[in-house]
Amino acid sequence: MRNIIIIMLSSILLHAGWTATSQTVKLSPLTFGGGAKVNIGFWNLTTNRWIGNPNALNRCDRVVFNFDLSSYIEAGKLTRAVLVLPLQPFGKSEDNQLELQVFTAEHNPIKAMDLIAKDVKPLKKIAVKSLSKTPVRVDVTTVVNKALARGDGGIAFRIRNITTEKLGNRTNKPEGAAVQRAHLKLEIIK
């Protein structure tokens, strides 16, 4: 009788799209910070950062963060990895272009120098939309598996605001997107 129940339950879960071997895990950033490319003295480790200009004085055109992958090194490969970016536009945001980058070597912990580090590769350009409420989802399976193949215990990313880096504070008013650390996730399927 017990075996019949287990088989029936497995059949129901399989029909609903669940499998016994795949499990989604949501990782939160291990370390997180942001600052200005032109003055890394603005480096700040906080829970919420922005990419752009919140006012006339304070620029933070880059945010960096990393995830701990040490428990996946032995497996050496993941089925899928998706980076969930909760970008919340503010001010004059329609003209802001962001770029997601991945570090090609392990950066743990994140430091101020990571704002200007050169060992990055572009992954995706993101146009900021002022009415956007849905987080941006980026498939990063390939780069996560490359990090695991190198034996890295983590992976680090950087988001830069291309617009404010090139043009500065154009209108002396807020523009850009906020990034909330609490909602930033790396979703993985083993």
Residue frames relative to the residue before (quaternion, step in Angstrom):
aa qw qx qy qz dx dy dz
M 1.0000 0.0000 0.0000 0.0000 0.00 0.00 0.00
R 0.6420 0.5346 -0.3122 0.4523 3.58 1.01 -0.92
N 0.6509 0.5213 -0.3093 0.4571 3.59 0.97 -0.86
I 0.6334 0.5270 -0.3300 0.4607 3.59 1.03 -0.78
I 0.6484 0.5113 -0.3164 0.4670 3.60 0.97 -0.83
I 0.6514 0.5100 -0.3120 0.4672 3.58 0.93 -0.87
I 0.6556 0.5000 -0.3108 0.4729 3.61 0.94 -0.85
M 0.6566 0.5034 -0.3112 0.4675 3.60 0.95 -0.87
L 0.6569 0.5014 -0.3070 0.4720 3.59 0.94 -0.87
S 0.6365 0.5202 -0.3205 0.4706 3.60 0.96 -0.81
S 0.6494 0.5202 -0.3089 0.4607 3.56 1.00 -0.86
I 0.6506 0.5105 -0.3084 0.4701 3.60 0.98 -0.87
L 0.6778 0.4854 -0.2932 0.4679 3.60 0.89 -0.93
L 0.6402 0.5179 -0.3227 0.4666 3.60 0.99 -0.81
H 0.6481 0.5126 -0.3094 0.4706 3.58 0.99 -0.84
A 0.6823 0.4732 -0.2776 0.4831 3.61 1.11 -0.69
G 0.6182 -0.5809 0.3385 0.4072 3.59 1.24 0.05
W 0.5512 0.5907 -0.4012 0.4317 3.58 1.23 0.16
T 0.0863 -0.7644 0.6333 0.0854 3.53 -1.17 0.60
A 0.5737 -0.6111 0.4261 0.3403 3.52 -1.15 0.59
T 0.7184 0.4631 -0.2606 0.4489 3.60 1.09 -0.59
S 0.7273 0.3913 -0.2673 0.4964 3.64 1.07 -0.40
Q 0.0317 0.7810 -0.6197 0.0703 3.51 -0.96 0.97
T 0.2959 -0.7549 0.5594 0.1720 3.57 -0.81 1.01
V 0.0968 -0.7680 0.6329 0.0180 3.52 -0.92 1.03
K 0.2037 -0.7714 0.5918 0.1148 3.59 -0.96 0.88
L 0.1601 -0.7937 0.5840 0.0575 3.54 -0.59 1.22
S 0.2933 -0.7177 0.6043 0.1836 3.56 -1.12 0.74
P 0.6248 -0.5495 0.3762 0.4076 3.62 -1.12 0.49
L 0.4541 -0.6662 0.5271 0.2684 3.53 -1.09 0.82
T 0.7660 -0.0484 0.0454 0.6394 3.58 0.93 -0.96
F 0.0881 -0.7949 0.5985 -0.0455 3.53 -1.18 0.72
G 0.2206 0.7778 -0.5720 0.1385 3.58 -0.95 0.78
G 0.1333 -0.7959 0.5858 0.0753 3.53 -1.29 0.16
G 0.1183 0.7884 -0.5980 0.0822 3.51 -1.30 0.29
A 0.6095 -0.5592 0.4314 0.3601 3.50 -1.36 -0.16
K 0.5200 -0.6371 0.4782 0.3083 3.56 -0.99 0.86
V 0.7141 0.4759 -0.2591 0.4433 3.57 0.94 -0.90
N 0.7931 0.0899 -0.0536 0.6000 3.61 1.20 -0.35
I 0.1769 -0.8280 0.5217 0.1048 3.58 0.06 1.26
G 0.4539 0.6697 -0.4487 0.3797 3.58 1.29 0.07
F 0.6039 0.5434 -0.3535 0.4637 3.60 1.26 -0.27
W 0.3237 0.7753 -0.4882 0.2363 3.61 1.31 0.05
N 0.0619 0.8014 -0.5874 0.0944 3.55 -0.90 0.95
L 0.2102 -0.7461 0.6201 0.1208 3.57 -0.92 0.95
T 0.2233 0.7737 -0.5595 0.1962 3.56 -0.25 1.26
T 0.6191 -0.5518 0.3972 0.3929 3.55 -1.25 0.16
N 0.7872 0.1850 -0.1055 0.5787 3.62 1.04 -0.69
R 0.0063 -0.7786 0.6270 -0.0236 3.57 -0.90 0.95
W 0.2764 -0.7249 0.5994 0.1972 3.50 -1.30 0.20
I 0.2595 -0.7108 0.6235 0.1965 3.54 -1.30 0.29
G 0.6785 0.4146 -0.3276 0.5103 3.54 -0.19 1.30
N 0.6114 -0.5281 0.4323 0.4005 3.56 -1.09 -0.76
P 0.2284 -0.7845 0.5546 0.1575 3.62 -0.50 1.06
N 0.7827 -0.0176 0.0123 0.6221 3.59 1.26 -0.44
A 0.7602 -0.4026 0.2512 0.4436 3.59 -1.23 -0.14
L 0.7654 0.4307 -0.2042 0.4324 3.61 1.02 -0.68
N 0.7902 0.3846 -0.1497 0.4530 3.55 0.91 -0.92
R 0.0368 -0.8071 0.5891 0.0143 3.60 -0.41 1.13
C 0.0490 0.7408 -0.6696 0.0230 3.50 -1.18 0.69
D 0.0379 0.8595 -0.5071 0.0510 3.55 0.25 1.24
R 0.7503 0.2779 -0.2115 0.5614 3.60 1.26 0.20
V 0.0834 -0.7534 0.6506 0.0467 3.55 -1.15 0.76
V 0.0800 -0.7935 0.6029 0.0221 3.59 -0.94 0.91
F 0.0681 0.7875 -0.6070 0.0820 3.56 -1.11 0.73
N 0.1317 -0.7922 0.5898 0.0844 3.56 -1.22 0.42
F 0.2849 -0.7388 0.5921 0.1498 3.51 -1.35 0.39
D 0.4412 -0.6822 0.5262 0.2511 3.54 -1.13 0.76
L 0.0702 -0.8081 0.5849 0.0026 3.58 -0.70 1.13
S 0.3366 0.8055 -0.4559 0.1732 3.59 1.29 0.03
S 0.6751 0.4927 -0.3181 0.4477 3.62 1.01 -0.62
Y 0.6874 0.4610 -0.2826 0.4849 3.61 1.27 -0.09
I 0.4223 0.7275 -0.4576 0.2881 3.61 1.27 -0.05
E 0.6471 0.5385 -0.3343 0.4236 3.59 0.89 -0.87
A 0.6582 0.4832 -0.3070 0.4889 3.59 0.97 -0.82
G 0.2897 -0.8201 0.4531 0.1952 3.59 1.12 -0.65
K 0.8042 0.1042 -0.0362 0.5840 3.58 1.21 -0.25
L 0.2110 -0.7546 0.6083 0.1264 3.55 -1.16 0.73
T 0.5518 -0.6017 0.4602 0.3489 3.56 -1.19 0.53
R 0.7943 -0.1111 0.1109 0.5870 3.56 0.96 -0.89
A 0.0193 -0.7656 0.6428 0.0162 3.56 -1.20 0.67
V 0.0284 -0.7956 0.6041 -0.0363 3.57 -0.82 1.08
L 0.2707 -0.7466 0.5904 0.1441 3.54 -0.86 1.04
V 0.1680 -0.7827 0.5954 0.0683 3.58 -0.78 1.08
L 0.0901 -0.8170 0.5695 -0.0113 3.56 -0.50 1.29
P 0.1684 -0.7959 0.5748 0.0886 3.60 -0.43 1.19
L 0.0154 0.8206 -0.5680 0.0618 3.58 0.12 1.29
Q 0.0852 -0.8015 0.5916 0.0166 3.57 -0.72 1.08
P 0.3076 -0.7953 0.4953 0.1659 3.59 -0.20 1.29
F 0.0006 0.7797 -0.6261 -0.0138 3.56 -1.19 0.61
G 0.8244 0.2362 -0.1749 0.4838 3.57 -1.25 0.49
K 0.7604 -0.2676 0.2604 0.5315 3.55 -1.09 -0.81
S 0.0919 0.8599 -0.4928 0.0966 3.57 0.15 1.23
E 0.5105 0.6929 -0.4162 0.2934 3.62 1.12 -0.51
D 0.7403 0.4121 -0.2337 0.4770 3.60 1.01 -0.73
N 0.5211 0.6506 -0.4175 0.3617 3.62 1.22 0.05
Q 0.1295 -0.7629 0.6316 0.0477 3.52 -0.96 1.00
L 0.1451 -0.7829 0.6021 0.0593 3.57 -0.83 1.04
E 0.1452 -0.7640 0.6183 0.1137 3.54 -1.27 0.41
L 0.2608 -0.7328 0.6115 0.1449 3.54 -0.91 1.01
Q 0.0452 -0.7909 0.6102 -0.0094 3.57 -0.90 1.01
V 0.2342 -0.7341 0.6144 0.1698 3.55 -1.26 0.45
F 0.4225 -0.6714 0.5426 0.2762 3.57 -1.07 0.74
T 0.3847 -0.7533 0.4945 0.2001 3.57 -0.93 0.92
A 0.7141 0.2656 -0.2264 0.6069 3.58 1.33 0.14
E 0.6243 -0.5566 0.3895 0.3857 3.56 -1.24 0.37
H 0.0556 -0.7688 0.6370 0.0097 3.57 -0.98 0.92
N 0.3132 0.7341 -0.5356 0.2759 3.56 -0.16 1.30
P 0.4999 -0.3328 -0.7779 0.1848 1.54 -1.13 2.24
I 0.6285 -0.4940 0.4279 0.4216 3.54 -1.33 0.17
K 0.0732 -0.7940 0.6033 0.0138 3.58 -1.03 0.88
A 0.7020 -0.4574 0.3394 0.4276 3.57 -1.30 0.25
M 0.6326 0.5542 -0.3378 0.4225 3.61 0.98 -0.75
D 0.5678 0.6067 -0.3809 0.4054 3.60 1.20 -0.41
L 0.5192 0.6283 -0.4139 0.4055 3.59 1.24 -0.28
I 0.8004 0.2545 -0.1128 0.5309 3.59 1.05 -0.79
A 0.3571 0.7538 -0.4858 0.2614 3.62 1.26 0.09
K 0.3884 -0.7582 0.4907 0.1831 3.56 -1.04 0.82
D 0.6061 0.5853 -0.3619 0.3990 3.62 1.20 -0.28
V 0.4230 0.6782 -0.4813 0.3597 3.56 0.66 1.18
K 0.1915 -0.7446 0.6286 0.1175 3.50 -1.32 0.46
P 0.4422 -0.6931 0.4880 0.2931 3.63 -0.84 0.87
L 0.2083 -0.7862 0.5723 0.1046 3.56 -1.06 0.83
K 0.8077 -0.1220 0.1430 0.5588 3.59 0.84 -0.95
K 0.2813 -0.7058 0.6208 0.1930 3.55 -1.16 0.71
I 0.1283 -0.7946 0.5932 0.0182 3.54 -1.00 0.94
A 0.2443 -0.7442 0.6050 0.1433 3.57 -0.80 1.03
V 0.3532 -0.7430 0.5294 0.2071 3.58 -0.74 1.06
K 0.1204 -0.7792 0.6141 0.0339 3.55 -0.84 1.04
S 0.4710 -0.7272 0.4221 0.2667 3.59 -0.66 1.09
L 0.7350 0.4086 -0.2472 0.4813 3.62 1.05 -0.55
S 0.4306 0.7262 -0.4473 0.2953 3.58 1.27 0.03
K 0.0953 -0.7984 0.5938 0.0302 3.58 -0.84 1.03
T 0.6381 0.5366 -0.3150 0.4536 3.57 1.24 -0.43
P 0.4761 -0.6647 0.4845 0.3111 3.62 -0.87 0.86
V 0.4631 -0.6386 0.5350 0.3026 3.56 -1.18 0.62
R 0.1405 -0.7834 0.6029 0.0557 3.58 -0.89 0.98
V 0.0467 -0.8041 0.5920 -0.0265 3.56 -0.75 1.11
D 0.3603 -0.7175 0.5547 0.2183 3.57 -0.79 1.03
V 0.0179 -0.8174 0.5739 -0.0462 3.58 -0.59 1.20
T 0.2078 0.8253 -0.5016 0.1553 3.58 1.23 0.48
T 0.6719 0.5197 -0.3079 0.4286 3.59 0.82 -0.97
V 0.7200 0.4381 -0.2706 0.4653 3.61 0.79 -0.96
V 0.6110 0.5270 -0.3545 0.4726 3.61 1.09 -0.61
N 0.6760 0.4813 -0.3023 0.4691 3.60 0.91 -0.84
K 0.6027 0.5345 -0.3594 0.4711 3.62 1.11 -0.58
A 0.6395 0.5179 -0.3219 0.4682 3.59 0.99 -0.83
L 0.6631 0.4935 -0.3033 0.4741 3.59 0.95 -0.85
A 0.6401 0.5259 -0.3239 0.4569 3.60 1.01 -0.79
R 0.6530 0.4912 -0.3081 0.4873 3.62 1.13 -0.63
G 0.4864 -0.6616 0.4320 0.3729 3.57 1.26 -0.37
D 0.3641 0.7310 -0.4951 0.2967 3.58 1.24 0.38
G 0.3796 -0.7365 0.5211 0.2046 3.55 -1.02 0.83
G 0.7928 0.1345 -0.0928 0.5872 3.56 1.30 0.11
I 0.2328 -0.7373 0.6109 0.1702 3.53 -1.36 0.08
A 0.1690 -0.8005 0.5718 0.0608 3.56 -0.99 0.89
F 0.1504 -0.7796 0.6059 0.0501 3.54 -1.15 0.78
R 0.1297 -0.7562 0.6327 0.1050 3.54 -1.31 0.39
I 0.1436 -0.7401 0.6486 0.1043 3.55 -1.09 0.79
R 0.0509 -0.8004 0.5971 0.0173 3.56 -0.85 0.95
N 0.3573 -0.6898 0.5856 0.2316 3.52 -1.16 0.68
I 0.3160 -0.7858 0.5071 0.1594 3.56 -0.18 1.32
T 0.6439 0.5556 -0.3189 0.4184 3.58 0.97 -0.88
T 0.7354 0.4043 -0.2592 0.4781 3.61 0.71 -0.99
E 0.5799 0.5645 -0.3858 0.4429 3.61 1.12 -0.49
K 0.7246 0.4356 -0.2404 0.4768 3.58 0.95 -0.88
L 0.8242 0.2960 -0.1014 0.4720 3.57 0.83 -1.03
G 0.4012 -0.7141 0.4861 0.3046 3.61 1.21 -0.23
N 0.6960 -0.4052 0.3464 0.4810 3.54 -1.17 -0.59
R 0.2636 -0.8454 0.4499 0.1161 3.54 0.16 1.39
T 0.8221 0.2320 -0.0821 0.5133 3.57 0.85 -0.96
N 0.4384 -0.7078 0.4404 0.3360 3.57 1.31 0.12
K 0.6054 0.4938 -0.3525 0.5152 3.55 1.21 0.71
P 0.6549 -0.5237 0.3586 0.4102 3.61 -1.18 0.40
E 0.1623 0.7552 -0.6295 0.0844 3.55 -1.17 0.70
G 0.5516 0.6195 -0.4494 0.3315 3.55 -1.10 0.71
A 0.4342 -0.6576 0.5369 0.3013 3.54 -1.21 -0.66
A 0.3594 -0.7115 0.5646 0.2141 3.55 -1.10 0.78
V 0.1710 -0.7515 0.6290 0.1018 3.55 -1.19 0.65
Q 0.1682 -0.7967 0.5747 0.0817 3.58 -0.60 1.11
R 0.4551 -0.7174 0.4644 0.2504 3.54 -0.57 1.20
A 0.6393 0.5654 -0.3316 0.4021 3.60 0.94 -0.86
H 0.7531 0.3729 -0.2047 0.5019 3.60 1.10 -0.62
L 0.5068 0.6249 -0.4223 0.4175 3.60 1.29 -0.03
K 0.0630 0.8278 -0.5490 0.0966 3.61 -0.63 1.09
L 0.2015 -0.6912 0.6694 0.1828 3.50 -1.37 0.39
E 0.1587 -0.7905 0.5885 0.0603 3.55 -0.45 1.27
I 0.0118 -0.8173 0.5756 -0.0250 3.55 -0.72 1.04
I 0.1760 -0.7199 0.6593 0.1269 3.51 -1.29 0.59
K 0.4368 -0.7272 0.4712 0.2415 3.55 -0.64 1.14
